[in-house]
Amino acid sequence: MQRGYIYEASGFFYVRYCVTEIVNAKPKRVQRSHRLCTKGGKHYASDCKAVKLLRDEFMLSVNQTQQTSRPQQDTLIVDFWEKTYLPFAKENLRASTVYGYEQIWNQHLKLHFDEMTLRDYRTYVGSTFLTGLAKTLGRHTLQHIRSLASGIFSHAVNLGLIESNPWHDCKILGKTKAPGETKHYTLEEAENIISALVERVDCQLIMALAFFLGLRPGEIQGLQWEDFDEEWVHIRRAVARGVVGETKTKSSVASLPLIAPVRIPLNLWRQKSGSPSEGWVFPNGNDKPLDLKSLVHRVIVPTLKAKKIEWKTLYAGRRGAATILTQLTGDALAAKELLRHKNLAVTTDKYVKAIPEALLKGVKLLEAAATTEREKR
């Protein structure tokens, strides 16, 4: 609530105050003045009762208007995305996240929002939209679409352009398709792939880093020779869409032990590269990190296809590492530390695949416990 500042100018009394106005599709706090009265008679000074009363009456209407009215200028959602939200995302989010947002926007949201404005959009419109998409898209894709749409409107709320987020209560009115099962490599499959790439030691190293140490593709791209010592590899950065930046999460910055299946191709690749002590482990020739996706499609996939070996993506190596480590240790804690997840639930839910041997072992233990309990009786 503003009181307003009274001042005198050219024989009149004025009150100075602030209001929020929309300037270039963004709310901006601006200063305004209003003439209260002519100086003279009972209005003899800026601090006299009569002038203050005029000030209070005027400021009451200003405060009520600012509290209850919406901005006078509405904004097209597509304009808000282009001029406000996308620049905000590029400045504050990882390049890979922004790339994903742009894909979702161009494939699904841009056409949907079309000529609608932020203020006119309603919850039922979003719900109808998602329900229609549920016939062809999976649950995770729908969640990503809803999350971005909600984020756009939430940003508008925080900028004062609208009062509430219509996507907050958007629901899919019907069943959704369950996500497909993600693939992983077994130890045998990983060894077969590495053997098949015998002519390309750089590709062997890439697969070894993905499977035996569980590195993400962007972390592999971001490796420099300075990140290695005799016993450890230190994960310090990642590359996303050609942009060198931070790792996906703070917990992803860590040191992992080098083991023989990684150290051997690492040493061979170092020798073939001229025994460098610094610079990118996988350079592109222009003092920049290699485009790993391009290398996979140009070299790895064709080589495996020629030898009739299934390609399941680099992330399948990361899932395979989590699964085999859980199988060998008897729990998922080691896998969590290798993948550098913040909590164990992510590891077990998304990365550790079903292990039949673990089920058999557990059932046998249950059988033994039941037998022991019966014998006590």
C-alpha positions, -999 to +999 in steps of 0.1 A: +000+000+000+015+033-011+009+066+008+022+088-021+047+117-018+033+152-019+053+180-035+048+215-048+055+227-083+045+259-102+018+268-077+002+234-075+004+204-051+011+170-067+013+134-054+041+111-067+035+073-068+044+041-086+024+017-108+031-015-127+026-012-165+032-036-194+061-024-215+073-046-244+053-076-231+069-073-197+057-057-165+077-027-154+074-005-123+071+032-134+067+065-115+037+087-121+024+120-107-011+134-102-021+171-096-041+174-064-050+211-062-039+247-065-019+262-037-039+287-017-067+290+009-071+259+030-045+242+007-017+263+020+011+237+026+021+202+014+018+189+049-016+205+058-046+184+066-066+194+035-039+185+011-032+152+028-069+143+027-069+148-011-037+127-013-053+099+007-085+099-013-066+096-046-041+070-034-070+048-021-082+044-057-046+038-070-040+010-044-073-006-051-067-006-089-032-021-085-044-049-063-075-060-082-070-052-119-051-072-144-026-057-168-044-038-195-023-053-222-026-091-230+000-111-247-001-139-273+013-171-259+035-176-290+049-141-286+056-147-248+075-179-257+096-162-284+103-129-267+104-138-230+104-174-220+128-189-246+155-162-239+150-168-202+155-205-207+186-200-228+201-178-202+194-201-172+191-237-184+214-263-199+217-263-237+203-299-238+173-288-218+166-258-241+170-281-271+143-304-257+120-275-249+123-262-285+115-296-299+084-299-277+073-264-286+077-269-324+062-304-325+032-299-301+027-266-284+032-239-311+003-250-332-019-256-302-015-222-287-018-205-321-036-172-316-045-177-279-034-152-253-021-158-218-051-143-201-077-161-222-063-196-219-083-220-198-076-253-179-102-273-199-084-264-231-052-279-219-069-309-205-087-316-239-054-311-257-035-336-235-063-361-237-062-360-275-024-366-275-027-395-251-041-416-280-007-416-297+020-405-273+035-422-243+032-412-207+066-397-204+062-376-235+029-362-222+046-353-189+073-334-207+047-315-228+026-307-197+057-296-178+068-272-204+034-257-209+030-252-171+064-237-169+056-211-195+024-200-177+041-201-143+067-177-156+040-154-168+024-155-133+056-146-117+061-116-141+026-104-132+011-109-167-016-133-154-030-141-119-029-180-120-015-209-140-043-226-159-021-257-164-018-263-127-049-285-126-047-299-162-053-336-162-055-363-189-091-376-189-084-412-198-057-439-200-022-432-211+002-455-229+027-471-206+063-462-215+083-487-235+109-508-218+144-493-221+172-515-233+205-523-216+236-543-225+247-574-207+284-579-200+287-604-229+270-579-253+293-551-242+324-573-247+312-583-282+307-547-292+342-537-280+357-566-298+338-557-330+353-522-329+389-535-329+399-513-358+387-481-339+403-479-305+386-445-299+352-462-303+363-490-280+372-464-254+339-447-258+320-479-253+342-489-223+335-455-206+298-459-212+295-495-200+322-500-173+321-465-158+285-455-167+294-421-182+267-402-200+274-393-237+279-356-228+304-365-201+323-386-225+325-358-250+336-334-223+366-355-212+401-339-213+434-356-208+439-336-177+409-354-161+429-387-159+456-398-135+470-432-127+440-444-108+410-421-114+390-403-140+376-370-127+342-360-142+342-322-144+321-310-173+297-321-201+290-312-237+254-306-248+245-297-284+281-287-290+282-264-259+307-271-232+291-266-197+284-280-164+274-316-157+237-326-155+236-323-117+261-312-090+263-348-078+275-358-113+309-341-106+329-369-091+359-392-095+356-428-107+382-455-104+399-466-136+397-504-142+415-525-167+387-527-193+389-489-195+426-483-189+437-505-217+418-487-246+426-454-228+463-460-230+461-473-266+441-442-277+466-419-259+495-435-278+477-432-311+469-396-304+506-387-298+507-391-260+490-358-252+489-345-216+461-320-222+433-311-245+401-330-256+403-368-254+380-369-284+387-338-305+371-328-338+402-313-353+392-277-346+402-276-309+367-285-300+351-318-286+340-343-312+303-347-322+298-380-305+264-386-321+279-382-355+306-407-348+281-432-335+261-430-368+291-429-391+312-456-375+299-475-346+264-484-359+275-495-394+303-516-380+280-534-356+253-538-383+279-555-406+287-580-379+250-585-370+253-570-335+224-550-321+229-514-313+210-502-282+224-466-278+252-454-254+227-450-226+221-488-228+257-491-216+250-469-186+220-490-177+240-522-182+267-509-159+241-503-132+225-537-137+256-558-136+270-539-106+238-545-087+239-582-096+276-585-085+272-566-052+238-577-042+224-542-039+220-510-059+242-487-037+274-492-058+254-486-090+240-453-075+276-442-067+288-451-102+260-433-120+262-404-094+225-402-088+213-380-060+191-407-045+188-445-048+153-444-062+164-430-095+189-457-099+166-486-091+136-472-110+153-460-143+186-479-146+187-512-128+170-538-150+153-570-138+178-596-126+163-632-127+192-645-106+184-620-078+148-631-078+158-667-076+182-660-048+156-640-029+130-667-032+155-694-021+163-673+010+126-669+017+121-706+014+150-712+039+136-687+063+101-703+062+117-738+067+136-725+098+104-710+112+085-742+108+113-762+125+111-739+155+075-749+160 
